[in-house]
Amino acid sequence: MNQLAPPAPASKASAALARGLVYYGFWLLLLPSAKPADLILGALSAGAASWLSIYLLPPAAGGIRLGALLRLLPHFLWESVRGGWDVARRAFAPSMPLKPGLVECPMSFAPGLARNTFASITSLMPGTLPVADCDGGLLYHCLDTDQPVVEQLCAEQRLLARAFVEGQAHG
């Protein structure tokens, strides 16, 4: 299969419709009331946002399974609280048990939506910060290289993989 071929029009149309419905749903959530003018403006805004999103991130770049992503929310919140507690404990400990350094995490995600999302999510988790994209992986600065940071990142990667539909790599 030629990876440079554009997606089929039906694929673009169905992706645009799905994205437009999600954008319109967000618009409706933000409305204090459902006045006809607001509903029309929301439909126009959702249409424009959908068109722009298809242009900036074509369906061939991959997709997100929204339900699977939402199921990750409790895990993400728990890990954020747990990680924040660990960072606070270390910061207030008299001996400051830190061994900062760099570790490389191998990536199963191709460059693109999934890898960028993974890097963004893990940058929010205390104690890890992606600093570079390496050959086949991401380089992370971490607070304690004695901890199983790479193993934890790989586990997070496997969980997040359930929420993505792989697409073509882009740079």
Backbone hydrogen bonds in HBPLUS format (Angstrom, degrees):
<---DONOR---> <-ACCEPTOR-->    atom                        ^
c    i                          cat <-CA-CA->   ^        H-A-AA   ^      H-
h    n   atom  resd res      DA  || num        DHA   H-A  angle D-A-AA Bond
n    s   type  num  typ     dist DA aas  dist angle  dist       angle   num
A0005-ALA N   A0002-ASN O   3.40 MM   3  5.69 165.4  2.43 107.1 111.4     1
A0011-SER N   A0008-ALA O   2.93 MM   3  5.24 123.4  2.25 106.2 120.8     2
A0012-LYS N   A0008-ALA O   3.13 MM   4  6.57 153.9  2.20 151.9 159.6     3
A0013-ALA N   A0009-PRO O   2.81 MM   4  6.05 161.4  1.85 155.5 161.0     4
A0014-SER N   A0010-ALA O   2.90 MM   4  6.03 164.5  1.92 148.2 152.2     5
A0015-ALA N   A0011-SER O   2.98 MM   4  6.04 155.4  2.04 142.6 150.0     6
A0016-ALA N   A0012-LYS O   2.82 MM   4  5.94 156.6  1.87 147.0 153.9     7
A0017-LEU N   A0013-ALA O   2.94 MM   4  6.13 157.6  1.99 146.8 152.7     8
A0018-ALA N   A0014-SER O   2.98 MM   4  6.14 165.5  2.00 146.2 150.2     9
A0019-ARG N   A0015-ALA O   2.91 MM   4  6.03 167.0  1.92 151.3 155.4    10
A0020-GLY N   A0016-ALA O   2.83 MM   4  5.86 158.1  1.88 144.6 151.6    11
A0021-LEU N   A0017-LEU O   2.94 MM   4  6.16 154.5  2.00 149.2 155.2    12
A0022-VAL N   A0018-ALA O   3.09 MM   4  6.37 154.9  2.16 146.6 153.2    13
A0023-TYR N   A0019-ARG O   2.87 MM   4  6.15 165.2  1.89 157.8 161.6    14
A0024-TYR N   A0020-GLY O   2.87 MM   4  6.02 158.6  1.92 146.6 153.1    15
A0025-GLY N   A0021-LEU O   2.86 MM   4  6.01 149.6  1.96 140.7 149.4    16
A0026-PHE N   A0022-VAL O   2.98 MM   4  6.31 154.5  2.04 149.6 155.8    17
A0027-TRP N   A0023-TYR O   2.93 MM   4  6.23 153.6  2.00 145.3 153.3    18
A0028-LEU N   A0024-TYR O   2.89 MM   4  6.20 157.9  1.94 150.7 155.7    19
A0029-LEU N   A0025-GLY O   3.03 MM   4  6.31 147.2  2.14 143.5 152.5    20
A0030-LEU N   A0026-PHE O   3.19 MM   4  6.48 139.5  2.36 143.8 153.6    21
A0030-LEU N   A0027-TRP O   3.08 MM   3  5.28 131.2  2.33 100.1 113.0    22
A0031-LEU N   A0028-LEU O   3.32 MM   3  5.27 148.5  2.43  97.3 106.0    23
A0038-ASP N   A0035-LYS O   2.99 MM   3  5.27 118.9  2.37 105.9 121.1    24
A0039-LEU N   A0035-LYS O   3.01 MM   4  6.34 155.7  2.07 157.3 165.0    25
A0040-ILE N   A0036-PRO O   2.96 MM   4  6.20 158.9  2.00 153.5 158.7    26
A0041-LEU N   A0037-ALA O   2.91 MM   4  6.08 165.0  1.94 147.5 152.2    27
A0042-GLY N   A0038-ASP O   2.85 MM   4  5.95 151.5  1.93 141.7 150.2    28
A0043-ALA N   A0039-LEU O   2.96 MM   4  6.19 151.3  2.04 141.8 149.0    29
A0044-LEU N   A0040-ILE O   2.96 MM   4  6.27 161.5  1.99 154.0 158.7    30
A0045-SER N   A0041-LEU O   2.84 MM   4  6.03 159.8  1.88 148.2 154.5    31
A0046-ALA N   A0042-GLY O   2.80 MM   4  5.92 159.8  1.84 148.2 154.1    32
A0047-GLY N   A0043-ALA O   2.94 MM   4  6.08 152.6  2.02 141.9 149.6    33
A0048-ALA N   A0044-LEU O   2.96 MM   4  6.23 159.2  2.00 148.5 153.8    34
A0049-ALA N   A0045-SER O   2.84 MM   4  6.04 163.6  1.87 151.9 156.9    35
A0050-SER N   A0046-ALA O   2.84 MM   4  5.92 154.1  1.91 143.3 150.8    36
A0051-TRP N   A0047-GLY O   2.95 MM   4  6.17 162.0  1.98 148.4 152.9    37
A0052-LEU N   A0048-ALA O   2.95 MM   4  6.15 166.0  1.97 151.4 155.4    38
A0053-SER N   A0049-ALA O   2.84 MM   4  5.99 152.7  1.92 145.0 153.0    39
A0054-ILE N   A0050-SER O   2.99 MM   4  6.24 151.2  2.08 148.9 155.9    40
A0055-TYR N   A0051-TRP O   3.09 MM   4  6.37 149.9  2.19 144.9 153.3    41
A0056-LEU N   A0052-LEU O   2.85 MM   4  6.10 162.6  1.88 154.0 158.5    42
A0057-LEU N   A0053-SER O   2.73 MM   4  5.54 156.7  1.79 143.1 150.3    43
A0061-ALA N   A0058-PRO O   2.87 MM   3  5.64 165.1  1.89 127.3 132.1    44
A0062-GLY N   A0059-PRO O   3.12 MM   3  5.69 167.6  2.14 117.6 121.3    45
A0168-GLN N   A0060-ALA O   2.69 MM 108  5.90 165.2  1.71 159.5 161.4    46
A0063-GLY N   A0165-VAL O   2.92 MM 102  4.85 150.9  2.01 135.6 141.1    47
A0165-VAL N   A0063-GLY O   2.89 MM 102  4.85 165.9  1.91 129.4 131.2    48
A0065-ARG N   A0163-ALA O   2.62 MM  98  4.79 170.6  1.63 142.2 144.6    49
A0069-LEU N   A0065-ARG O   2.95 MM   4  6.21 153.7  2.02 154.4 163.0    50
A0070-LEU N   A0066-LEU O   2.86 MM   4  6.10 156.0  1.91 152.2 158.5    51
A0071-ARG N   A0067-GLY O   3.00 MM   4  6.26 144.4  2.13 143.0 152.8    52
A0072-LEU N   A0069-LEU O   3.10 MM   3  5.26 143.3  2.24  99.6 110.4    53
A0073-LEU N   A0070-LEU O   3.12 MM   3  5.29 153.5  2.19 104.2 112.2    54
A0076-PHE N   A0072-LEU O   2.88 MM   4  6.09 164.3  1.90 162.2 167.4    55
A0077-LEU N   A0073-LEU O   2.88 MM   4  6.09 166.2  1.90 159.6 162.9    56
A0078-TRP N   A0074-PRO O   2.90 MM   4  6.08 164.4  1.93 149.9 154.4    57
A0079-GLU N   A0075-HIS O   2.90 MM   4  6.07 169.6  1.91 155.9 158.8    58
A0080-SER N   A0076-PHE O   2.90 MM   4  6.04 148.5  2.00 145.3 154.4    59
A0081-VAL N   A0077-LEU O   2.98 MM   4  6.25 159.8  2.02 151.6 156.2    60
A0082-ARG N   A0078-TRP O   2.85 MM   4  6.04 168.7  1.86 156.2 159.9    61
A0083-GLY N   A0079-GLU O   2.82 MM   4  5.81 159.8  1.86 141.6 147.8    62
A0084-GLY N   A0080-SER O   2.84 MM   4  5.92 155.6  1.90 143.3 150.6    63
A0085-TRP N   A0081-VAL O   2.90 MM   4  6.09 154.9  1.96 148.9 155.5    64
A0086-ASP N   A0082-ARG O   3.03 MM   4  6.29 154.3  2.10 143.5 150.6    65
A0087-VAL N   A0083-GLY O   2.93 MM   4  6.21 159.6  1.97 150.8 155.8    66
A0088-ALA N   A0084-GLY O   2.92 MM   4  6.11 162.6  1.95 148.3 153.3    67
A0089-ARG N   A0085-TRP O   2.84 MM   4  6.01 160.1  1.88 150.2 156.0    68
A0090-ARG N   A0086-ASP O   2.99 MM   4  6.21 160.8  2.03 147.9 152.8    69
A0091-ALA N   A0087-VAL O   2.90 MM   4  6.09 153.2  1.97 146.8 154.9    70
A0092-PHE N   A0088-ALA O   3.01 MM   4  6.21 150.0  2.11 150.4 156.7    71
A0093-ALA N   A0089-ARG O   3.03 MM   4  6.01 117.7  2.44 138.5 153.1    72
A0093-ALA N   A0090-ARG O   3.39 MM   3  5.14 148.1  2.50  92.6 101.5    73
A0096-MET N   A0093-ALA O   3.11 MM   3  5.15 150.3  2.20 103.9 113.0    74
A0098-LEU N   A0096-MET O   2.70 MM   2  5.76 122.5  2.03 120.1 103.4    75
A0099-LYS N   A0143-LEU O   2.98 MM  44  5.93 141.2  2.13 139.8 149.8    76
A0145-THR N   A0099-LYS O   2.85 MM  46  5.75 160.3  1.89 148.3 147.3    77
A0101-GLY N   A0142-CYS O   3.07 MM  41  5.69 150.5  2.16 153.2 158.1    78
A0142-CYS N   A0101-GLY O   2.88 MM  41  5.69 164.7  1.90 165.8 170.6    79
A0103-VAL N   A0140-TYR O   2.89 MM  37  5.35 154.3  1.96 149.6 158.2    80
A0140-TYR N   A0103-VAL O   2.78 MM  37  5.35 175.4  1.78 169.5 170.6    81
A0105-CYS N   A0138-LEU O   2.84 MM  33  5.33 171.1  1.85 163.8 163.0    82
A0138-LEU N   A0105-CYS O   2.93 MM  33  5.33 154.5  2.00 148.3 152.8    83
A0107-MET N   A0136-GLY O   2.88 MM  29  5.80 171.4  1.89 146.7 144.3    84
A0170-HIS N   A0111-PRO O   3.26 MM  59  6.00 155.4  2.32 128.9 135.9    85
A0116-ASN N   A0112-GLY O   2.91 MM   4  5.96 165.3  1.93 161.8 166.8    86
A0117-THR N   A0113-LEU O   2.88 MM   4  5.98 157.4  1.94 151.0 157.7    87
A0118-PHE N   A0114-ALA O   2.90 MM   4  6.07 160.6  1.93 148.9 154.5    88
A0119-ALA N   A0115-ARG O   2.92 MM   4  6.15 163.8  1.95 150.3 154.4    89
A0120-SER N   A0116-ASN O   2.91 MM   4  6.10 154.1  1.98 143.7 151.3    90
A0121-ILE N   A0117-THR O   2.87 MM   4  6.08 164.6  1.89 155.9 159.4    91
A0122-THR N   A0118-PHE O   2.93 MM   4  6.08 170.1  1.94 154.9 158.0    92
A0123-SER N   A0119-ALA O   3.00 MM   4  6.02 132.8  2.22 136.3 148.0    93
A0124-LEU N   A0121-ILE O   3.06 MM   3  5.41 146.4  2.17 106.2 115.9    94
A0125-MET N   A0122-THR O   3.27 MM   3  5.14 148.6  2.37  94.9 103.8    95
A0128-THR N   A0125-MET O   3.43 MM   3  6.27 163.6  2.46 142.9 142.9    96
A0143-LEU N   A0127-GLY O   3.15 MM  16  5.21 141.7  2.31 137.4 142.2    97
A0129-LEU N   A0141-HIS O   2.93 MM  12  5.19 134.4  2.14 147.7 158.1    98
A0141-HIS N   A0129-LEU O   2.83 MM  12  5.19 166.7  1.85 148.6 149.4    99
A0131-VAL N   A0139-LEU O   2.72 MM   8  5.68 172.0  1.73 160.4 163.0   100
A0139-LEU N   A0132-ALA O   2.78 MM   7  5.05 172.1  1.79 151.1 153.9   101
A0134-CYS N   A0137-GLY O   2.76 MM   3  5.04 146.2  1.87 136.1 144.2   102
A0137-GLY N   A0134-CYS O   3.26 MM   3  5.04 173.0  2.26 107.6 109.8   103
A0147-GLN N   A0144-ASP O   3.13 MM   3  5.73 162.2  2.17 115.3 120.6   104
A0149-VAL N   A0147-GLN O   2.84 MM   2  5.49 140.0  2.00 102.3  91.5   105
A0152-GLN N   A0148-PRO O   3.00 MM   4  6.24 156.2  2.06 151.3 158.3   106
A0153-LEU N   A0149-VAL O   2.88 MM   4  6.13 159.0  1.92 153.9 160.0   107
A0154-CYS N   A0150-VAL O   2.86 MM   4  6.08 156.6  1.92 151.0 157.5   108
A0155-ALA N   A0151-GLU O   3.00 MM   4  6.21 149.5  2.09 142.0 150.1   109
A0156-GLU N   A0152-GLN O   2.97 MM   4  6.25 155.9  2.03 147.0 153.5   110
A0157-GLN N   A0153-LEU O   2.87 MM   4  6.08 149.2  1.96 144.1 153.3   111
A0158-ARG N   A0154-CYS O   3.00 MM   4  6.29 152.2  2.08 144.6 150.8   112
A0159-LEU N   A0155-ALA O   3.11 MM   4  6.43 155.6  2.17 146.3 152.6   113
A0160-LEU N   A0156-GLU O   2.92 MM   4  6.16 163.0  1.95 152.7 157.2   114
A0161-ALA N   A0157-GLN O   2.92 MM   4  6.03 142.9  2.06 143.8 153.9   115
A0162-ARG N   A0159-LEU O   3.33 MM   3  5.83 149.2  2.43 108.0 115.1   116
A0163-ALA N   A0160-LEU O   2.89 MM   3  5.47 152.7  1.97 117.2 125.4   117
A0164-PHE N   A0161-ALA O   3.33 MM   3  5.44 166.0  2.35 106.2 110.4   118
